[in-house]
Amino acid sequence: MNSDDDAQKSSKQTHHKRKITWSGDSFFKLLTLVLASGVIITIILMVIELVTGSLPALERFGLGFVTGLNWNPVAGREAFGILPYILGTLATSALALLIGVPISLGIAIFLSEMAPNAIRTPLSFLIELLAAVPSVVYGLWGIFILRFWVKDYIETPLSTYLGFIPVFQGTPFGLDILTAGIILAIMIIPTVSAVSREIMNAVPDSQREAAYSIGATRWETIRIGVLSYARSGIFGAAILGLGRAVGETMAVTMVIGNTVGPAALPTSLLKGGQTMASLIANEFNEADPTSLHPSALIGVGLVLFLFALAINIFAQFLVWRVLKVKGGAVE
Amino acid sequence: MACDYHIYGVRDTFLRKVITNLRSKRARKAVAKTTLVVGAAAIIVAAGIIAYLALPQAAKPQGGTSQNQSVTINGAGATFPYPLLSTMTVEYNKIHPNIRIGYQSIGSGGGIRQLTEKTVDFAASDAPLNAKQRQAASNTLHIPETIGSVVLAYNLPGVEKGLKITGPIIADIFLGKITKWNDPAIQNLNPDIKLPNNDIQVVHRSDGSGTTFIWTSYLSLVSPDWQSKVGSGTAVQWPAGLGSSGNEGVAGLVRGTQYTVGYVELAYALQNKMSYAFIQNKEGKFIEPTLGSTGAAVSSVAANLPRGDQRWENVSVLNAPGADSYPIASFSYLLVYKDLSTVPSMNSEKAKALVDFLWWVVHDGQNYSSKLQYVPLPQTVVTIDEQTINSITFNGQPLRSQ
């Protein structure tokens, strides 16, 4: 009420001044509106471009585009099915989550619950720094160093002693689904651990206090007080990591072996494969513009885009839910 | 004043203070200062732009003739001839300082696309235009500018270059039918070498490539099995092996890993000191891939080449006759429109400069070939190129006085 009175008074007194302020404010408002909607418009244009670009291939192959195994750009034998690359993307990403999430969780628990303050800040900084390493650097390290470690210390024993299991069959070469999964795991650790740490920090202390008050040990406190409370948020963090793994291109292309067609089906960890992203990176430059090849590659891009979009929306939703609960708890 | 806070729903006292402060005299002074700085920066940038625009004007000599005006020609395409073409453009610029030629090695397919879209003045491709591409970029001329050959490189501990092999056996290895190094088919050809009982690890290109086109065309030619199952193209559906990007990617993998086999351009094999196979030619001889044996293959087919404005898609230097011919060789082409006015950014001066450059490429430019491990064009091919270049026009007017 008070401010309303103020408003009436001042509108008479400073009529002239207000006019000037108004134009500046509305200009600023417009400017930020344009900037904000620019991003949305770009995404909409991207979708339109992806759909129109892939239409020739989608019309020709229909549902077979998603379920087909053959990928043949040879003139006169054109067949484009992307199932092996969808499965390759899922296999490498799942492997990345399997390896990366437990490690990230350990990091997050240590940083939010156990680390002394002197270590906490520098360590979180260093781990988040990993996210700043360009993916081509991971790829180079993968192809020159990691590949040989994986081949000698993981794949050779696996194929020697467990070679009778189908997923461990193949000649160890170090350029395959397993190496790609390990590289991806390292790449998603910064994202997953940083988001999980934030989520755990957001758990109200009353949770911990309640656990301690009923005589829980430190581990039990973390388990029942923190982890179960932050469950869906941590799940969301893992899905965010999945989002990064699904779209990662350069490092994967360098270590995955880049097979095509039925040979790219991820039937064994020790076999070369291909993801949707690496396929586009490999073939787009030289795709014959007069054939269906570029259109099919844009179609792969469309499917990849939809995958990444769905994963990220789902993850953001889960993370947002936990952080909102925390906000409510404080008020 | 408070009405403004109300409009934006700001009731926080801190924000009130901030906003009031912003409107104080001091703040206005600060704003004036900022405006001054921004204005000065804008003036500097504007001055820079004007200076930049003025520079070419100033660089021109007083009353200069059209010959002294600088001309920039742009090309794009295949990566294979890039080292040669970039050397040629640099050397040509030394002789003709006013003519600058840019070449981007974006791949044969990309070069053909840009030529079709008329955004470059010339393109380079390792594969001739196919029927569809010729339709899209009609009246395009093929000018073979250099020759490449592809070798089978391998990494076998203790085995130097010179493993003997035939085309059909290579096809079986790349089909995944022959999987061991000591397979009788290979061992019988090489009685002097003790071949190991290891898996053959095949490495192929993962990116679309002119090298792959040459390689798969050869395999299709010598192996009906390969022809029916895989066929030929810049990218194919590989039944076996792993993919790596670029000649250097394949060379790196083969060099770094034992028991591997892959295909690379001859120049890469020589520069990286890789072991490579001697491949059986049409006459039944096992031929070492060299500049000489590749040149011999081209000379043997040169009599039957088409004119520059005809179809080149069936031209093949693969499995060429002649006792000394290496069987896996191919031309690399420069592509230009027969009438250069087809490209919108072209003018008569630029067209003349481009034609002169092409002429130099097939003559003096060839001197740089051998040094860079490329095969120089034989005289018969140069003669065909001369006729092709002489036929280039701008708005119907010939550009070279004959």
Interface residues (C-beta under 8 A of the other chain):
Chain A: S3 D4 D6 A7 Q8 K9 S10 S11 T14 K17 R18 T21 D25 N70 W71 N72 P73 V74 A75 G76 R77 T171 F173 L175 T253 M254 G257 N258 T259 V260 G261 A263 G272 Q274 N282 E283 N285 E286 A287 D288 P289 T290 S291 H293
Chain B: M1 A2 C3 D4 Y5 H6 R11 I106 G107 S108 G109 G110 I112 R113 T116 N130 K132 Q133 Q135 A136 D199 Q201 S206 D207 G208 S209 V230 G231 S232 G233 T234 A235 V236 Q237 W238 P239 A240 G241 L242 G243 S244 S245 L253 T257
